[in-house]
Amino acid sequence: MGRKLLVGLIALVVLAAAGAFAYHQSRQGSSASPPAPVSSVPVQSGRYVALGDSYTSAPGTGKAAGTPPGCQRSDNNYPHLVAAELHPAQFADVSCGGATTQHLYTPQRTNDGTNPPQLDAVTPDTTLVTLGIGGNDIGFIGLIQQCGTDDPNAAPCRNRLTAGGRDQLAERIDAAAPKIAAALTAIHAKAPNARILLVGYPTVLPDGDGCFPFLPLVPADVAYVREMADRLNAMLEEQAKAHQAGYVDTATPSKGHDLCQKAATKWVEDLVPSSPAAALHPNANGERAMADAVLDVVH
């Protein structure tokens, strides 16, 4: 496996866990924070706006939707599936692959067009906003350079990122918290009557030691990556509760559907997708599960 693909794999595993998902057959088993205050205006008579990164845009899971093409937004992603059930009067999905919280406020250049600031889509008549963002703010790719190994007794990822008594990933997650807080505050300001749901990242790595050597992370690094993924989701949940937003827990219901599972079971694809989806991103079953997790909280 090439170094470039390996670095991308580890980075996306961390942000995804960074990875979402409440499978449609287990809605009642999903875990979510107490619902956010419900808008006095029904969603059906208002506007639903979806904001987020590639775990929201869902490259490859359906036909291309909206512009610019470089955002790789699918018409079968969880926002579209949620909208199909809620039937809002207006619907806008402005999610975009690679987005950070900064792209809520500023344009995002892609390989094929520029996405306007995502918050531009949030208007005073908006009654529901879903936000799935934060992983790209952590900057995993720049930190993780030597995480893969052929030595089952090594732990290059954990050792590198915790050298000198500092945990670089933990620090970056903590530093992202005020950015999430500011984003939720900005949404409330633009849409005072909107219900806001912050969507967490899915469980991408299995419990236990992982699937070495298929995934070249040794048990110690699997444990470390999983711990950081939990920390990311915990931060998102904490910020949601502190800023009058609902939190959609997708990590709990997605256990057992990680990238180490067989094709019929997994909700997140590995380096060579076995169903239509981008590598290391949710497939159609994953997006359906994400939609169900959101709907559980909405209802």
KOLLUMLUM-504114 format. One record per residue: x, y, z of N, C-alpha, C in turn; residue in three letters. Coordinates in steps of 0.2 Angstrom, whole numbers, plus 5000, padded with zeros to 4 digits. Layout:
XYZXYZXYZALA;...
//
This chain:
500449945000500050005000500450065000MET;500350114996500750174995500650215001GLY;501150255003501150305009500650355008ARG;500450385002499950435001499250405003LYS;499150345000498450315002498450295009LEU;498950275012498950255019498850315024LEU;499150375022499050435026498350455026VAL;498050455020497350475019496950425023GLY;497050365023496650315026496650335034LEU;497250335037497250345044496950415046ILE;497050465042496750535043495950525043ALA;495750495038494950495038494650445043LEU;495050395045494750355050494650395056VAL;495150435058495150475064494550525064VAL;494550555059494050615058493350585058LEU;493250525055492650495054492350465060ALA;492650445065492350395070491950415075ALA;492750475064492650525059492550495053ALA;492150435061492050435059491850445060GLY;489250365054488750405057488150365057ALA;487950335063487450305059486950275063PHE;486250285062485750245066485450205060ALA;485550145060485250095055484550095055TYR;484150095049483450105049483150045053HIS;483449995054483149935058483249945066GLN;483649995068483749995075483650075077SER;483150105075483050175077482950185084ARG;482550135087482450145094482950125098GLN;483550095096484150085099484650145099GLY;484450195095484950245094485050285101SER;485650325101485750365107485850435105SER;485450475108485550545106485450595113ALA;485650645112485650695118484850715118SER;484650745123483950775124483850825118PRO;483250815115483150865109483250935110PRO;483450965105483451045106482751075106ALA;482751135108482051165108481751165102PRO;481151145101480751135095480551205093VAL;480651215086480451275083479651285083SER;479351345084478651355084478351345077SER;478851345072478651345065478751275063VAL;478251235060478351165058478951165052PRO;479351115052479851105047479451105040VAL;478851075040478551065033478351135030GLN;478251185034478051245032478651295031SER;479251265033479851315033480351285028GLY;481051305030481551285026482051245030ARG;482351195027482851145029483451155026TYR;484051175030484651185027485151135030VAL;485551105025486051055027486751085026ALA;487151085031487851115031488351055033LEU;488951055030489351005032489950985027GLY;490350935029490850915025490750855021ASP;491250815019491050755015490650695018SER;490650695024490250645027489450665027TYR;489350725025488650745024488550745016THR;489050775012488950775005488950705002SER;489250655005489250585003489450574995ALA;490050584993490250574986490150504984PRO;489850494978489750434975489150394977GLY;488750414982488150374984487550384980THR;487550424975486950444971487150484965GLY;486650514962486850564957487050624960LYS;487450664956487750724958487150774959ALA;487250814964486650864966486950934967ALA;486650984964486851054966487551064963GLY;487751124964488351154962488751184968THR;489451184967489851164961489951084961PRO;490151054956490250984955490850964960PRO;491251004961491850994965491650974973GLY;491050994975490850974982490650904982CYS;490550864976490450794976489850784981GLN;489350824980488650814984488250764980ARG;487950714984487550664981486750684983SER;486350654978485650664979485350614984ASP;485850564986485650514990485950514997ASN;486150574999486550585005485950595011ASN;486250595017485650595022485250665022TYR;485550725020485050775020484450765015PRO;484650745009484150725004483650675007HIS;483850625010483450575013482950605018LEU;483250645022482850675028482350725025VAL;482550765020482050805016481450765013ALA;481650715010481150675007480550645012ALA;480750635018480250615023479950675026GLU;480250735027479950785031479550835026LEU;479750835020479450875015479350945017HIS;479950975018479951055020479751095014PRO;479551155015479351195010479951215005ALA;480551225008481151235005481651195007GLN;482151175003482751135005483351155002PHE;483851165006484551185003485051135006ALA;485451105002485951065004486651095001ASP;487051125006487651165003488251135006VAL;488251065008488751035011489351025005SER;489951015007490451015003491050975005CYS;491350925001491850885003492450935005GLY;492850915010493350955013493251015017GLY;492651025018492451095022492651095029ALA;492851145031493051165038492551215041THR;492551225047492051275050492251345047THR;492851355044492951425041492551425035GLN;492351375031491951375025491251385027HIS;491051395033490351415034490351495033LEU;490851525033490851595033491251625026TYR;491651585023492051605017491951555012THR;492051575006491951535000492451475000PRO;492351414998492751354997492951344990GLN;493551344988493751324982493851254981ARG;493551224976493651144975493951134968THR;494151074966494451064960493951074954ASN;493351084956492851104950492351154953ASP;492551214954492051264956492151284963GLY;491851344965491851374972491151364975THR;491151344981490551334985490551404989ASN;489951434989489851504993489951485000PRO;489951535004489951525011489351485013PRO;489451435017488851385018488251425022GLN;488451465026487951505030487551555026LEU;487751565020487351605016486651575014ASP;486651505015485951475014485451475020ALA;485751495025485351495031484951565031VAL;484351565031483951625031483451635037THR;483151685038482651695044482051645044PRO;481851625038481351575038481551505039ASP;482151495040482451425041482151395048THR;481851335047481651305053482051245055THR;482451215051482851155053483551165050LEU;484051155054484751155051485151095054VAL;485451055049485851005051486551025050THR;487051005054487751025053488150965055LEU;488550945050489050895051489750915049GLY;490150935054490750975053491250965059ILE;491850975058492350975063492950935062GLY;492850885059493450835057494050865054GLY;493850905048494350935045494750995048ASN;494351025053494751075057495251045062ASP;495250975063495750945067496450945064ILE;496450935057497050935053497450875054GLY;497150815054497450755055497950735050PHE;497850755043498350735038498950765039ILE;499050825041499650865043500050835049GLY;499650795053499950765059500250695058LEU;499850665054499950585054500350575048ILE;500950555049501450545043501650475043GLN;501750445049502050375050501650325054GLN;501050325053500550285057500550215055CYS;500650195048500650125046501250095047GLY;501250025049501749985050501649915049THR;502249885047502249805046502349775053ASP;502549805058502749785064502149785069ASP;501949725071501349715075501449745082PRO;502049745084502249775091502449845091ASN;502349885085502549955085501849995087ALA;501950055088501350105089501550175086ALA;501750175080502050235077501550295078PRO;500950285077500450345077500350365084CYS;500250325089500250355096500850385098ARG;501450345097502050375099502250445096ASN;502050455090502250515086501850575089ARG;501150555090500750615092500650625099LEU;500950585103500950595110501750605113THR;502150615108502850625110502950695115ALA;503450685120503550745124502950765129GLY;502550715130502050725135501450765132GLY;501450785126500850815123500450775118ARG;499850775118499450745114499150785108ASP;499450785103499350835097498550835095GLN;498350775094497650765092497150795097LEU;497250775104496850795109496850875109ALA;497450905108497450975108497051005103GLU;497150975097496751005091496050995092ARG;495850945095495050935096494850985101ILE;495251005106495051055111495051125108ASP;495451135103495551195100494951205095ALA;494651155093494051155088493451175092ALA;493451165098492751175102492451245101ALA;492851295102492651365101492351375094PRO;492651345089492451355082491751325081LYS;491651265084490951235084490451285088ILE;490651305093490251355097490051415093ALA;490551445090490451505086489951485080ALA;490051425077489651405071488851405074ALA;488751365079488051365082487751425083LEU;488151475086487951545088487751575082THR;488151575077488051605070487351585067ALA;487251515067486651485065486051515068ILE;486051515075485551545079485351615077HIS;485951655076485851725074485451735068ALA;485651695063485351695056484651665056LYS;484551625060483851585059483651575067ALA;483351625070483151625077482551575078PRO;482251555073481651505074481851435072ASN;482451425070482751355068482851315073ALA;482751245072483051195077483651175073ARG;484251165077484851155075485051085078ILE;485251035073485550975075486250965073LEU;486750955078487450945076487550865075LEU;487750845070487750775068488450745069VAL;488550695074489250675075489450625070GLY;490150605071490450555066490350485068TYR;490350445063490250375065490850335068PRO;490650275070491150225072491450195066THR;492050205064492450175058492850115060VAL;493150125066493550065068493150015073LEU;493249955072492949905076493149905083PRO;492849885088493049875095493649815094ASP;494049815099494549765099495249795095GLY;495549745092496249755089496249785082ASP;495649785079495649805072495649755067GLY;495949765061495949705056496649715053CYS;497149715057497849715054497949645051PHE;498249635045498649695041498149725036PRO;497549705036497149735031497149815032PHE;497049835038497149905040497749905044LEU;498249935041498949935044499049975050PRO;498549965055498549995061498649945067LEU;499149945071499249895076498749905082VAL;498649855086498149865091498249925095PRO;498849945097498950005101498750065098ALA;498850075091498650125087497850125086ASP;497650075085496850065085496550095091VAL;496750075097496550105103496550175103ALA;497150205101497250275102496850315097TYR;496750285091496350325086495650325088VAL;495450265091494750255093494650305099ARG;495050315104495050365109494950435107GLU;495350455102495350515099494650535095MET;494450475092493750485089493150495094ALA;493250455099492750465105492750545108ASP;493350565108493450635111493250685106ARG;493250675100492950725095492250725095LEU;491950665096491150665096490950695103ASN;491350675108491150705115491150785115ALA;491650805111491750885111491150905107MET;490950875102490350895098489750895102LEU;489650845105489050835110489050895115GLU;489550905118489550955123489451025121GLU;489651035115489551105112488851105110GLN;488551055107487851055105487351075111ALA;487551035117487151045123487251115126LYS;487851145125487951215128487651265123ALA;487451255117487251305113486551295110HIS;486151265114485451255112485351215105GLN;485751165104485651125098485551045100ALA;485251015096485250935097485850905095GLY;486050845098486550815095486350745093TYR;486550725087486450655084486950615085VAL;486950565090487450515091487450465085ASP;487950465081487950415076488450355078THR;488950365083489450325084489150255087ALA;488650265092488450205095488050155090THR;487550185086487250135082487650105076PRO;488150145075488550115069489150065071SER;489150045077489549995079489449925076LYS;489949895074489749835070489649845063GLY;489749905060489649915053490249955051HIS;490849945054491449985052491749955046ASP;492349985044492649975037492949905037LEU;493049875043493349805043492849745042CYS;492149765041491649715040491649695033GLN;491249645032491049615025490649675021LYS;490649665015490349715011489649725012ALA;489249675014488549675015488349715022ALA;488849715026488749735033489049805034THR;489549825031489949895032489549945030LYS;489550005033489250065031489750115029TRP;490350105030490950145028491350105023VAL;491550125017491950095013492750095015GLU;493150045012493850055014494150085007ASP;494850065007495150095001494950074994LEU;494650014994494349994987493649984988VAL;493150034987492450024989492149964985PRO;491749924989491349874986490649894984SER;490449954985489849984983489950054981SER;489450084978489550154976489650204981PRO;490250224982490450274987491150294986ALA;491350354989492050364989492450324994ALA;493050314993493450274998493450305005ALA;493350265010493350285017492750335019LEU;492250325015491650365016491050325017HIS;490450355019489850315020489650295013PRO;489350225013489050205007488250225007ASN;487850195003487150215003486850185009ALA;487050135012486750105018486950155024ASN;487550175024487750225029487350285029GLY;487250315023486850375022486150365024GLU;485850305023485150295025485150295033ARG;485650265036485750255043485850325046ALA;486250375043486250435045485650475045MET;485250465040484650505039484150475045ALA;484150415046483750385051483950415058ASP;484550425059484750445066484550525067ALA;484550555061484350625061483550625063VAL;483250585059482450585060482250565067LEU;482650525070482450505077482450565081ASP;482950605080482950665085482450715083VAL;482350725076481850775074481150755077VAL;481050685077480350665079480350665086HIS;
//
